[in-house]
Amino acid sequence: MMFVTLLLYLPWLPIFLANVGGGAARPFAPQFFTEAFFWLGFGPTLAPTAVPWSLVALGVLLVLGLVFNWRWETAVALILLLVPILFMAVVGSTEPQYFKFMTAVIAPFALVLGGQRVEIRDWRLGKRPIANLFLLLLLLAYAVGVYQSLHNLYANPAYARADYRGMAARIAADAHPNAGIILDAPNQWEVFTYYHREGAPVYPLPLEGMTEADVAAELSVIAAQHDRLYVLYWGDAQQDPQRWVERWLDEHTFKATDEWVKDVRFVVYAVPAGPAAAMETAVSLPFGDAITLQGYTLGQTTLAPGDIAQVTLFWQTAVPLAARYKVFLHLVDETGNLVAQRDSEPGGNLKPTTIWPPGEVISDNHGLFLPADLPPGEYTLLLGLYDVADPGARLEVGADTAVNNAYPLAKLTVKD
């Protein structure tokens, strides 16, 4: 049956090698085999130091099964166990995120482990009472570690996977009429589309073999079709290490929210109707001693609840900056109450102030998500900068209209 499965899989082998093998995986290292052995025995929720006696018991059981009960069935099980693991080592799929592929060899692993039999026929534990008692103790010691692993897997919130169901539900609840979803990396496809089965189309990016130009061209096509994009960033350190997807989106769209859902970053972007590269309003407004807001461009100023306000800021510094500053956009009502805010480093966190070249104008897109229950009325959009290391240390704004070192950038009107 395993051989037939292999034959059926052969047409997919080149695709697997192109998408998984080598590249981002770490170089071959002997510790992969010990890590694989531990993963097969106890799963991903334990460290070897957490279950030392269970680990010893597992090793002894495997040795006993191989040495003292060797027969041709054991040899077949051992081959079925080792070949896939050796294959993973050869193609370079040795990072922890690839260990799930070893699920296919758990059955052969169990067959090798179960090579010894415990015969319990009466209170004397069968014909080999001492040997059988020893095996029972080994099995109990191993079972303790397995129990801890399963308890973590099913009951410990620290090991719960990212809430893809919840993210899909949030997208559905927004009910945006023209949204798209980007999965970065594409191997989120199976788990995400299990929960998201209708509605906004899903685009896996970047695909294997794409260049930066290919990614930019594909994103241009996607952005032209949608007013809002939801992006799930996971595993991008392997699939998109240069962050081509995020850099393009931060330059051409407006990041409105950016939050972690376990190990997945859930980000929402507003897509402008046209490029916002040109500065519409020049101000030359100083923030602190070295940063100047040269101007800004606003998107629509009449919005509805649930919309995303779009702001492009144009910064410049006269000298290299040693401190990193965050931009804050606060939306306040007529009485000064905060109703929405967006805090992030420039360029969607990809253009921190410490890398700004002196004299160069930095284009900085920001989106501000308006709450779905925001009452109609007129609101003020405030802008400021504060030190990342000390959020209370706002840069002084050189404008008479500034309040608490926040500059009133614009008035926004919210309608039903």
C-alpha positions as CSV (number, residue, x, y, z in Angstrom):
1,M,0.0,0.0,0.0
2,M,2.8,2.4,0.8
3,F,4.5,1.5,-2.5
4,V,1.3,2.3,-4.4
5,T,1.0,5.6,-2.5
6,L,4.5,6.4,-3.6
7,L,3.7,5.7,-7.2
8,L,0.6,7.9,-7.1
9,Y,2.6,10.7,-5.5
10,L,5.4,10.7,-8.0
11,P,3.8,13.2,-10.4
12,W,3.7,15.7,-7.5
13,L,7.3,15.2,-6.5
14,P,8.7,18.0,-8.7
15,I,6.2,20.4,-7.2
16,F,7.2,19.4,-3.7
17,L,10.9,19.9,-4.5
18,A,10.2,23.3,-6.0
19,N,8.0,24.6,-3.1
20,V,9.6,23.0,-0.1
21,G,13.0,21.5,-0.7
22,G,16.2,23.4,-0.1
23,G,16.3,27.2,-0.3
24,A,15.0,28.5,3.0
25,A,15.7,25.3,4.9
26,R,18.7,25.1,7.2
27,P,21.8,23.2,6.1
28,F,21.9,19.5,6.9
29,A,22.7,18.8,10.5
30,P,22.8,15.5,12.5
31,Q,20.5,17.0,15.2
32,F,17.6,16.8,12.7
33,F,17.5,13.0,13.3
34,T,17.3,13.4,17.1
35,E,14.7,16.1,16.8
36,A,12.7,13.9,14.4
37,F,13.0,10.9,16.8
38,F,11.7,13.1,19.7
39,W,8.9,14.6,17.6
40,L,7.7,11.1,16.6
41,G,7.7,10.0,20.2
42,F,6.2,13.0,22.0
43,G,5.0,15.5,19.4
44,P,5.8,19.3,19.3
45,T,4.7,20.4,22.8
46,L,7.5,19.1,24.9
47,A,11.2,19.7,25.3
48,P,13.5,16.7,26.0
49,T,14.4,18.0,29.4
50,A,10.7,17.9,30.4
51,V,10.4,14.2,30.2
52,P,13.9,12.6,30.7
53,W,12.7,9.3,32.0
54,S,10.0,8.9,29.4
55,L,12.6,9.6,26.7
56,V,14.9,7.0,28.2
57,A,12.0,4.5,28.2
58,L,11.2,5.2,24.6
59,G,14.8,4.6,23.5
60,V,15.0,1.3,25.4
61,L,11.7,0.1,23.9
62,L,12.9,0.9,20.4
63,V,16.2,-0.9,21.0
64,L,14.4,-3.9,22.4
65,G,12.0,-4.0,19.5
66,L,14.8,-3.9,17.0
67,V,17.4,-6.2,18.6
68,F,15.4,-8.8,20.4
69,N,12.4,-9.2,18.1
70,W,13.9,-8.7,14.7
71,R,12.0,-10.3,11.8
72,W,11.1,-9.3,8.3
73,E,8.1,-7.3,9.3
74,T,10.3,-5.2,11.6
75,A,12.7,-4.6,8.7
76,V,9.8,-3.4,6.5
77,A,8.5,-1.1,9.2
78,L,12.1,0.3,9.7
79,I,12.4,1.0,6.0
80,L,9.1,2.8,5.9
81,L,10.2,4.8,8.9
82,L,13.6,5.8,7.7
83,V,13.1,6.5,4.0
84,P,10.8,9.5,4.4
85,I,13.0,11.0,7.2
86,L,16.1,10.6,5.0
87,F,14.3,12.1,2.1
88,M,13.5,15.2,4.2
89,A,17.1,15.5,5.2
90,V,18.3,15.2,1.6
91,V,16.0,17.8,0.2
92,G,16.6,20.2,3.2
93,S,13.1,20.1,4.7
94,T,14.5,20.0,8.2
95,E,12.9,23.2,9.7
96,P,10.4,22.5,12.5
97,Q,7.5,23.7,10.3
98,Y,8.1,20.7,8.1
99,F,7.9,18.1,10.8
100,K,4.2,17.7,10.2
101,F,5.2,15.8,7.1
102,M,6.4,13.0,9.4
103,T,2.8,12.2,10.3
104,A,3.0,9.7,7.5
105,V,5.6,7.6,9.4
106,I,4.0,7.5,12.8
107,A,2.4,4.1,11.9
108,P,5.8,2.5,11.0
109,F,7.3,4.1,14.1
110,A,4.6,2.5,16.3
111,L,5.3,-0.9,14.6
112,V,9.0,-0.7,15.5
113,L,8.2,0.5,19.0
114,G,5.7,-2.3,19.5
115,G,8.2,-5.0,18.5
116,Q,8.2,-6.4,22.1
117,R,5.0,-8.0,23.4
118,V,3.9,-8.0,27.0
119,E,2.1,-11.3,27.7
120,I,-0.3,-11.1,30.6
121,R,-2.1,-14.4,31.1
122,D,-2.4,-14.5,34.9
123,W,-1.1,-12.7,37.9
124,R,2.5,-14.0,37.1
125,L,2.6,-11.9,33.9
126,G,2.8,-14.9,31.6
127,K,5.9,-17.0,31.0
128,R,8.4,-14.2,31.5
129,P,7.3,-12.4,34.6
130,I,10.5,-10.4,35.2
131,A,10.8,-9.4,31.5
132,N,7.1,-8.5,31.2
133,L,7.2,-6.5,34.4
134,F,10.2,-4.6,33.1
135,L,8.4,-3.9,29.8
136,L,5.3,-2.7,31.6
137,L,7.3,-0.3,33.6
138,L,8.9,1.0,30.4
139,L,5.5,1.5,28.8
140,L,4.2,3.3,31.9
141,A,7.2,5.6,31.9
142,Y,6.8,6.4,28.3
143,A,3.0,6.9,28.7
144,V,3.7,9.6,31.3
145,G,5.4,11.7,28.7
146,V,2.8,11.0,26.1
147,Y,0.1,12.1,28.5
148,Q,1.9,15.4,29.2
149,S,2.2,16.0,25.4
150,L,-1.4,15.3,24.7
151,H,-2.5,17.4,27.7
152,N,-0.5,20.4,26.3
153,L,-1.9,19.8,22.8
154,Y,-5.6,19.8,23.8
155,A,-5.7,21.8,27.1
156,N,-2.8,24.3,27.2
157,P,-3.7,27.6,25.4
158,A,0.0,28.2,24.7
159,Y,-0.1,25.4,22.1
160,A,-3.3,26.3,20.4
161,R,-2.9,27.1,16.7
162,A,-3.7,30.5,15.3
163,D,-7.5,31.2,15.2
164,Y,-8.1,30.9,11.5
165,R,-11.8,30.3,12.2
166,G,-11.9,33.7,14.0
167,M,-10.0,35.6,11.3
168,A,-12.3,34.2,8.6
169,A,-15.3,35.1,10.8
170,R,-14.0,38.7,11.1
171,I,-13.7,39.1,7.4
172,A,-17.2,37.7,6.9
173,A,-18.6,40.1,9.6
174,D,-17.0,43.1,7.9
175,A,-19.0,42.1,4.8
176,H,-17.0,44.5,2.6
177,P,-18.4,44.3,-0.9
178,N,-15.1,44.4,-2.7
179,A,-12.4,42.8,-0.5
180,G,-9.6,40.4,-1.4
181,I,-7.5,38.1,0.8
182,I,-3.8,37.5,0.4
183,L,-2.1,34.5,2.2
184,D,1.6,35.1,2.7
185,A,2.9,32.3,2.8
186,P,0.7,30.2,0.4
187,N,0.9,27.0,2.5
188,Q,-1.9,28.6,4.7
189,W,-4.3,27.8,1.9
190,E,-5.7,24.5,3.2
191,V,-6.3,25.6,6.8
192,F,-7.7,29.0,6.0
193,T,-10.0,27.9,3.1
194,Y,-11.4,25.3,5.4
195,Y,-13.1,28.1,7.3
196,H,-13.4,30.7,4.5
197,R,-15.4,28.9,1.7
198,E,-17.2,31.8,0.1
199,G,-17.0,35.5,-0.3
200,A,-13.8,37.4,-0.9
201,P,-11.3,35.7,-3.3
202,V,-8.1,34.3,-1.8
203,Y,-4.7,34.9,-3.4
204,P,-1.6,32.9,-2.2
205,L,1.6,34.9,-2.7
206,P,4.4,34.7,-3.4
207,L,4.4,31.5,-5.5
208,E,7.6,29.6,-5.9
209,G,9.9,31.0,-8.5
210,M,8.5,34.5,-8.5
211,T,10.8,37.4,-8.7
212,E,10.2,40.7,-7.0
213,A,8.9,42.1,-10.3
214,D,6.5,39.1,-10.7
215,V,5.2,39.8,-7.2
216,A,4.7,43.5,-7.9
217,A,2.9,42.8,-11.1
218,E,0.6,40.3,-9.4
219,L,-0.1,42.7,-6.6
220,S,-0.9,45.4,-9.0
221,V,-3.5,43.2,-10.7
222,I,-5.0,42.2,-7.3
223,A,-5.1,45.8,-6.0
224,A,-6.8,47.0,-9.1
225,Q,-9.7,44.6,-8.4
226,H,-10.3,45.4,-4.7
227,D,-10.9,48.4,-2.4
228,R,-9.8,46.4,0.7
229,L,-7.2,43.7,1.3
230,Y,-6.9,41.3,4.2
231,V,-3.4,39.8,4.5
232,L,-2.4,36.9,6.7
233,Y,1.4,36.9,7.2
234,W,2.7,33.6,8.4
235,G,6.0,31.8,7.6
236,D,7.0,34.8,5.5
237,A,10.6,34.5,6.9
238,Q,10.9,31.4,4.8
239,Q,8.5,32.1,1.9
240,D,9.0,35.8,1.5
241,P,12.2,36.7,3.4
242,Q,12.7,40.0,1.5
243,R,9.1,40.9,2.4
244,W,8.2,41.8,-1.2
245,V,4.5,41.5,-0.5
246,E,4.4,43.7,2.6
247,R,6.8,46.3,1.1
248,W,4.7,46.7,-2.0
249,L,1.5,46.9,-0.1
250,D,2.9,49.5,2.4
251,E,4.0,51.7,-0.6
252,H,0.9,51.4,-2.6
253,T,-1.9,50.9,-0.1
254,F,-2.9,52.1,3.4
255,K,-2.3,49.7,6.3
256,A,-5.1,50.3,8.8
257,T,-4.7,47.5,11.3
258,D,-1.8,45.2,12.2
259,E,-2.3,42.6,15.0
260,W,-0.9,39.2,16.0
261,V,-3.3,36.2,16.2
262,K,-0.9,33.7,17.8
263,D,1.8,33.3,15.2
264,V,-0.1,34.9,12.3
265,R,-0.2,38.7,11.6
266,F,-3.6,39.8,10.6
267,V,-3.4,43.0,8.6
268,V,-6.0,45.1,6.8
269,Y,-5.2,47.5,4.0
270,A,-7.3,50.1,2.2
271,V,-6.6,50.3,-1.6
272,P,-6.7,53.9,-3.0
273,A,-8.6,54.7,-6.1
274,G,-5.4,56.1,-7.6
275,P,-1.8,56.6,-6.6
276,A,-1.1,59.0,-3.7
277,A,2.6,59.8,-4.6
278,A,2.0,63.5,-5.1
279,M,1.9,65.9,-2.1
280,E,-1.4,67.8,-2.2
281,T,-0.9,70.0,0.9
282,A,2.5,71.6,1.8
283,V,3.0,72.6,5.4
284,S,6.8,72.5,6.4
285,L,5.9,71.7,10.0
286,P,8.7,70.9,12.5
287,F,8.4,67.9,14.9
288,G,11.1,68.1,17.4
289,D,14.5,69.5,16.4
290,A,15.2,67.4,13.3
291,I,12.0,66.1,11.7
292,T,9.8,68.1,9.4
293,L,6.4,67.2,7.9
294,Q,6.8,68.7,4.4
295,G,3.2,68.0,3.5
296,Y,0.4,65.4,3.3
297,T,-2.3,64.0,1.0
298,L,-5.7,62.9,2.2
299,G,-8.1,60.5,0.7
300,Q,-11.8,61.1,1.1
301,T,-12.8,63.2,4.1
302,T,-16.4,62.1,4.0
303,L,-16.6,58.5,5.2
304,A,-19.0,55.9,6.6
305,P,-18.6,53.8,9.7
306,G,-16.3,50.8,8.9
307,D,-14.4,52.8,6.2
308,I,-10.7,53.4,6.3
309,A,-9.4,57.0,6.2
310,Q,-6.3,57.2,4.0
311,V,-3.4,59.6,4.8
312,T,0.0,59.9,3.1
313,L,2.6,61.9,5.0
314,F,5.8,63.3,3.6
315,W,8.6,63.5,6.1
316,Q,12.2,64.8,6.0
317,T,15.0,64.9,8.5
318,A,18.1,67.2,8.4
319,V,20.4,64.8,10.3
320,P,20.6,61.1,11.0
321,L,18.3,60.1,13.8
322,A,19.4,57.8,16.6
323,A,15.9,57.3,18.1
324,R,12.9,55.5,16.5
325,Y,9.6,57.3,16.5
326,K,6.1,56.1,16.0
327,V,3.5,58.1,14.1
328,F,0.1,58.3,15.8
329,L,-3.2,59.3,14.1
330,H,-6.0,59.9,16.6
331,L,-9.5,60.6,15.7
332,V,-11.4,62.7,18.3
333,D,-15.0,63.9,18.5
334,E,-16.2,67.5,19.1
335,T,-15.6,67.0,22.9
336,G,-12.1,65.6,22.4
337,N,-12.9,62.0,23.2
338,L,-10.8,59.5,21.3
339,V,-12.9,57.3,19.0
340,A,-10.2,55.7,16.8
341,Q,-6.4,55.6,16.6
342,R,-3.6,54.1,14.6
343,D,0.0,54.0,15.9
344,S,2.9,52.6,13.9
345,E,6.4,53.3,12.7
346,P,6.6,55.0,9.3
347,G,6.1,52.9,6.2
348,G,4.0,50.3,7.9
349,N,6.9,49.7,10.4
350,L,9.3,49.1,7.4
351,K,10.8,52.7,7.3
352,P,11.9,53.4,10.9
353,T,13.2,56.9,11.5
354,T,16.7,55.5,12.2
355,I,17.2,54.6,8.5
356,W,16.0,57.9,7.0
357,P,18.7,59.4,4.8
358,P,19.1,63.1,5.7
359,G,17.5,65.4,3.1
360,E,15.4,62.6,1.5
361,V,11.6,62.9,1.5
362,I,10.0,59.8,3.1
363,S,6.5,58.9,1.8
364,D,4.5,57.3,4.6
365,N,1.1,55.8,4.1
366,H,-1.3,55.3,7.0
367,G,-4.9,53.9,7.2
368,L,-7.3,54.7,10.1
369,F,-10.1,52.2,10.6
370,L,-13.3,53.8,11.6
371,P,-15.4,51.8,14.1
372,A,-18.5,50.1,12.6
373,D,-20.6,51.8,15.3
374,L,-19.2,55.3,15.0
375,P,-22.0,57.9,15.2
376,P,-22.4,60.3,12.4
377,G,-20.8,63.7,12.9
378,E,-17.6,65.8,12.4
379,Y,-14.3,64.5,13.8
380,T,-10.8,65.9,14.0
381,L,-7.8,63.9,12.9
382,L,-4.7,64.5,15.0
383,L,-1.1,63.7,14.1
384,G,2.0,63.3,16.2
385,L,5.2,61.5,16.8
386,Y,6.5,59.8,20.0
387,D,9.6,57.9,21.0
388,V,9.2,54.1,20.6
389,A,11.2,53.5,23.8
390,D,9.1,56.1,25.8
391,P,5.5,56.4,24.4
392,G,4.9,59.4,26.7
393,A,7.7,61.4,25.1
394,R,5.9,63.1,22.2
395,L,7.9,65.4,19.9
396,E,7.0,69.0,20.2
397,V,5.0,70.3,17.2
398,G,5.9,73.7,15.9
399,A,2.3,74.9,15.3
400,D,0.1,77.2,17.3
401,T,-2.9,75.0,16.6
402,A,-1.2,71.9,18.1
403,V,-2.9,70.5,21.3
404,N,-0.7,68.3,23.6
405,N,1.9,68.0,20.8
406,A,-0.7,66.7,18.4
407,Y,-1.3,68.6,15.1
408,P,-5.0,68.8,13.8
409,L,-4.4,67.5,10.4
410,A,-7.9,67.5,9.0
411,K,-11.6,67.3,9.7
412,L,-13.4,64.1,8.8
413,T,-17.2,63.9,8.3
414,V,-18.9,60.6,9.1
415,K,-22.2,59.9,7.6
416,D,-24.6,56.9,7.8
